[in-house]
Amino acid sequence: MQLVIRRYRERKGASNFRINARMIIDQAETSLIDTYNLRKITLTESNPQRDLLKAFVPAIIISFLLAVLVAVPISSPVAGVILFLLALFVSTALIYQQIREEVRVNDLLTGRDFKARSLIALLEKEFEIRKMSDVFAKVVDQSRTWEEPEIIELAPQPLFTILRGDSHATP
């Protein structure tokens, strides 16, 4: 498994910096990911309520304009309301998928762009993606033996040391 990251500097728009992150996996890893349904796993957390609210505001405007443009010529307020609600749901979902900060495994398997206004914010996002991709690679590697028992050797320690939580004490 490899993580490929490309960095870009954009000249226009509010987002000046962009990276494209993509995981390259072999056939055996693809089979493991599909077998254990790992594509929907979240690698980096975000604030979904904030992202949903950010998506909802432009979706209201788009839905209202679409409903007005379609309902006025056919003079049907019921059709306008239904169209507004349908367009609101669909446009909110589409916008949310584009602006969400949450990174899922499938995002990296298909490749995804991440934008930031500052280089520091973009580097922080890159660090998160690198760290969690490494963890995910270990999970996929470990999934090769999920069906087999794992034997863990335990070293005996004095009971008092374990109860105190002192890992540096000498036996």
C-alpha positions in Angstrom: 0.0 0.0 0.0 1.3 3.4 -0.9 0.1 6.9 -0.2 0.7 9.4 -3.0 0.4 13.1 -2.2 0.7 15.9 -4.7 1.0 19.5 -3.5 -0.2 22.5 -5.6 -0.2 26.2 -5.2 -3.1 27.9 -6.8 -3.1 31.5 -8.0 -6.8 32.2 -7.9 -9.6 31.8 -5.4 -9.7 31.9 -1.7 -7.9 28.6 -1.2 -4.3 29.1 -2.1 -2.9 25.7 -1.3 -4.2 22.2 -2.4 -3.1 18.6 -2.1 -4.3 15.6 -3.8 -4.1 12.4 -1.7 -4.5 8.9 -3.0 -3.8 5.4 -1.8 -2.5 2.8 -4.3 -3.3 -0.7 -3.2 -2.7 -4.1 -4.8 -5.3 -6.8 -5.6 -4.8 -8.7 -2.3 -5.4 -5.4 -0.3 -8.4 -4.6 -2.4 -9.8 -8.0 -1.6 -9.3 -7.6 2.2 -10.8 -4.1 2.1 -13.9 -5.4 0.3 -14.1 -8.6 2.5 -14.1 -6.6 5.7 -16.1 -3.6 4.3 -13.4 -1.1 5.2 -14.1 1.5 2.5 -16.5 3.6 4.8 -14.1 3.8 7.7 -13.4 7.4 8.8 -9.6 8.2 8.9 -9.8 11.7 10.2 -12.6 13.2 12.2 -14.3 16.5 11.6 -17.3 18.5 12.7 -20.2 17.1 10.6 -22.7 19.5 12.1 -20.6 22.5 11.0 -20.0 21.0 7.6 -23.7 20.2 7.1 -24.7 23.8 8.1 -22.1 25.1 5.6 -23.7 23.0 2.9 -27.3 23.8 3.9 -27.0 27.6 3.4 -26.1 27.5 -0.3 -28.4 24.6 -0.8 -31.4 26.7 0.3 -30.6 29.3 -2.2 -30.1 26.8 -5.1 -33.3 25.0 -4.2 -35.4 28.1 -3.9 -34.2 29.4 -7.3 -34.8 26.0 -8.9 -38.3 25.8 -7.4 -39.2 29.3 -8.5 -38.0 28.8 -12.0 -39.9 25.5 -12.5 -43.0 26.1 -10.4 -43.9 29.6 -11.8 -44.3 28.5 -15.4 -46.5 25.6 -14.5 -48.4 27.6 -11.8 -48.4 24.8 -9.2 -47.4 25.7 -5.7 -47.5 22.1 -4.6 -45.0 21.1 -7.3 -42.9 24.0 -6.2 -42.8 22.9 -2.6 -42.1 19.3 -3.5 -39.3 20.4 -6.0 -37.9 22.7 -3.3 -37.7 20.0 -0.7 -36.2 17.5 -3.2 -33.7 19.9 -4.5 -32.8 21.0 -0.9 -32.1 17.4 0.1 -30.1 16.5 -3.0 -28.1 19.8 -3.2 -27.3 19.7 0.6 -25.9 16.1 0.2 -23.9 17.0 -2.9 -22.4 20.1 -1.4 -21.7 18.4 1.9 -19.7 15.6 0.1 -17.6 18.3 -1.5 -16.8 20.4 1.5 -16.7 17.9 4.4 -13.4 17.8 6.2 -13.8 14.2 7.3 -11.5 11.8 5.4 -12.8 8.3 4.6 -10.9 5.3 3.2 -12.8 5.5 0.0 -11.8 9.1 -0.5 -8.2 8.1 -0.5 -8.8 5.0 -2.7 -10.4 7.1 -5.4 -8.2 10.2 -4.7 -9.4 13.5 -3.2 -8.3 17.1 -3.2 -7.9 19.1 0.0 -7.8 22.8 0.0 -6.6 25.3 2.6 -6.1 29.1 2.9 -2.8 28.7 4.6 0.2 26.4 4.2 0.2 25.5 7.9 -3.5 24.3 7.8 -2.7 22.2 4.7 0.4 20.7 6.3 -1.7 19.8 9.4 -4.2 18.1 7.2 -1.4 16.3 5.3 0.1 15.1 8.6 -3.3 13.7 9.8 -3.8 11.9 6.5 -0.3 10.4 6.6 -0.7 9.3 10.2 -4.1 7.7 9.8 -3.1 6.1 6.4 -0.2 4.4 8.2 -2.6 3.2 10.9 -5.0 2.0 8.2 -2.2 0.1 6.4 -1.5 -1.7 9.6 -5.2 -2.6 10.0 -5.2 -4.0 6.5 -2.0 -5.9 7.1 -3.5 -7.3 10.4 -6.7 -8.2 8.6 -4.8 -10.9 6.8 -4.8 -13.0 10.0 -8.1 -11.8 11.6 -9.5 -15.3 11.4 -6.5 -16.9 13.1 -5.8 -16.8 16.9 -3.0 -14.5 18.0 -0.6 -15.6 20.7 0.7 -12.8 23.0 3.6 -13.5 25.3 3.1 -11.9 28.7 6.0 -11.2 31.0 5.2 -11.7 34.7 5.4 -8.6 36.8 4.9 -8.0 40.5 1.2 -7.4 41.3 2.0 -4.3 43.3 3.7 -2.7 40.2 0.7 -3.5 38.0 -1.8 -2.1 40.5 0.2 1.1 40.9 0.6 1.5 37.2 4.3 2.0 37.6 5.8 0.5 34.4 9.4 1.7 35.3 9.7 -0.1 38.6 12.3 -2.9 38.9 11.0 -6.3 39.8 
